[in-house]
Amino acid sequence: MTTLQDEQTGADDFQSLEDDALDSADSDNRQFVTFIIANEVFAVDMAPVQEIIRVPDVVRVPLSPPTLDGLANLRGKVLPIISLRRIFGFAEQEYDDATRAVVIDINQPLGFVVDRVTSVIDVEISSIEDVNAISSTVNTDLLSGILKNVNDYPMVMVLDFAKLIAQEFKAISTVTKSASMHGSLLSTSQTDEDEENNDELQLVSFDVAGQEYAIAIEDVQEIVQLPETIIRVPHSEAHVLGIMTLRNRLLPLVSLRHMFGLSIQEENETSRIVVVAFGNDSVGVVMDNVNEVLRVAKSSVDAMPSLLAREGDLADISEICRLDNGKRLVSIISAHNLFSHSTIKEALTTVDTLSEDSAQMNTNDIDDENSDDDEQVVVFRLGKEEYGVSIDSVQEIVRVPEELTHVPKAPAFVEGVINLRGAVLPVIDLRRRLGLDSVARTDGQRVMVFLIHDTRTGFIVDSVAEVLKIHKSLIEPAPKLSDEQSNLLSRMANLEKQKRMVQLIEPEHLLAGGDIALLENIAA
C-alpha cells in the first residue's frame, strides 16, 4: 500500500521537475517531462502533467482493457492506473523503486506507469521535428513530434496522450463529470411479486455452535465484520462483549453463544456482526458465520411447540422453519423477544450511559444514520476484489448445490440450473461473466439471485462478505474504461478511511436482451 511518505516522495519528484521547468522557462520554448520505457525515451508536454507518484496498490476492474492495471485511491479520488509497456506491446517487467506513475489530466486524471522519469527539458519550438521523419517500434499515430539530441539522447519521442487515450480508452476519451450523486438506484414495483411475497418470509440465516438460526430480513439493518477494536465494558455480564463504533454511533455487541448457553469460542475471521434493529434501538449480535438469505413459504414455518416454548429470557426463538423436506430445521429468532432479553437491555443501557457521558457523541450523527443519505448494499467477493449490489436488487442468497443440472444446448455462459422451491433457476458463474479466471467450487461460494427484467437468475460468487450502509457522498461515478464496464460497473464506493474500494454492479446490465430470452426458455 502506498504510504503518505511514498506520496510525499512522488510529490517531491514532481516539485523538483516543476522547479527545473521554471528555471528554464522561455516564451519561445516548451517544457517536456522525459521518461523511459523498455530502453526507449519518451516525452510528454508539461502542461497536462498533474503530478508524478510511486505506483500505488490498485483494485482490479473486470471488463476493462488489458492495458489497465486497476483503480487506485489518490487522496480520496479514484485514479485509473495504465501500463504504457502493455500499450506499446513491450515485455512485462516487475515494478521497482524507480517505477513511477505519471498523472496526466485530459478531461480526467489518469496514471500512466513508466519505468523511470528522467528530467524536464526545455526545447525550442522550432526544433521539434515531424513524426514522419522516423520509423519506430512505437505506432507513430501516437506521437506528436520528435526531439533530437536532447540531454545526450539522440532521439526522444513525444507522446500525444490525447490520441493515446482516444485510441485505447474510447469511453474515457468522451467522459464527462457527473453533476451530482443524488440519484438513487433504479427500482421498479412489481405487483405480482409483492403478492407472492405476502406468502413468503425472507430470512437471514447464520450458524452458532453448529446450529442454524435466522432473523427476518426487515429486522436486520446490516451485516459487518468484527472491528479491530472492541471497547470492553467493566462489570458487565459475560454476554456483553463490549461496544464498537459504527459510523459515529456506539453499537453494543452481544454474543449469541453466551445468551443461549452454548459452548464458548473465540471470534475469528468468519465471525460476523448482525446489526438487529427494533424501534429506535440497534444491537450487534455476534454470529459464527452468516450463511445465506432465505425466501421461505409461510406454510413451511411452524410455531415453537408449546412443550418447548419458554418464558422470560429464553423466549427468543418463536418459530421453526422446515427446509429440504424437514431435513433442515432453522430456528427463527424474534427481534421483539430478543430486545426483551435482559442481556440486550443491559447492553442498550450501557450505551445510553456512555452516550450521555461522552462529549464525542454527536446526536446529529445518529440522526443521519436514518436519513436517505445512505445506500445499503450487499458486499461480495470475487478473489480479493470487493463488489456490491443494492440490497433491494437481491432476491435471496443460497448455497451452491453439490451438483448443478446441465441443460443440453444451453448458452455457454449458463453454468446449469437448480431447483429453487419448485422453480427452475438458471445459474451463471459471475467470474465467467466478468471475464475473470475460473476457480474450483468451495463451501464459501454462494448463489446470489437477482430479478433481471422479470427473470430470476442466480450468479455464483466466491463469498458474501457483509451488508453495508454507505453514505452517498462516498459513492462516485467509476472511470469509464469500456462501454460494457461503464454500464455494468458505473459506480464505486471509495471508502478511503477503510482503505477499501467497492465496485457497485448494476444487475440489470448483467444480461443482454438475447440472453434474457434464452434464460426465460430454460426456466420455462
Order of alpha helices (4+ residues) and beta strands (2+ residues): alpha-beta-beta-beta-beta-beta-alpha-beta-beta-beta-beta-beta-alpha-alpha-alpha-beta-beta-beta-beta-beta-alpha-beta-beta-beta-beta-beta-beta-alpha-alpha-alpha-beta-beta-beta-beta-beta-alpha-beta-beta-beta-beta-alpha-beta-beta-alpha
